[in-house]
Amino acid sequence: MLERETYDENAVIERALAGNSKVKTAQDQLESALLDLKLNATQFTAPVERRKLEIAVERAELALKTERDRAVVQVMQYLADLAAISSDVEQASLSLEATRQQTEVARVRYEKGMITLIDLLQSENSLGTAEQNLLDAQFRLRDKQQEFRNYIGI
């Protein structure tokens, strides 16, 4: 059975931030704006020009913060999705076990002449559906885990 992977929340957030191209771009833009301010904001720079450079730095800082926040939200969303899908897998597994027991009871009841063949076949059909539901949940978990690994760069 496919198991849910566990992650250290802070570690995956840092890894996602380090590998996120939009965060890197925003960081580069901030560094560029700071360099422009440092190189061009001298005592001979007009106050209006200096203020433009300061505004560019403020915008770059805001853009970096925004991209970092987006990356953190995305990581948290992945972690929440993984938890929900893991719960679905557990639920499907429990449902499958219950359906197996019900099918076994139906077989015994059929052998004793207490139910019809149609009732037994419906029970077996329910078992197949429960098995399919478990497989579907496991595939969703596997796919989401891989999607998350790709996002954080593992």
Disulfide bonds with the S-S distance in Angstrom:
none
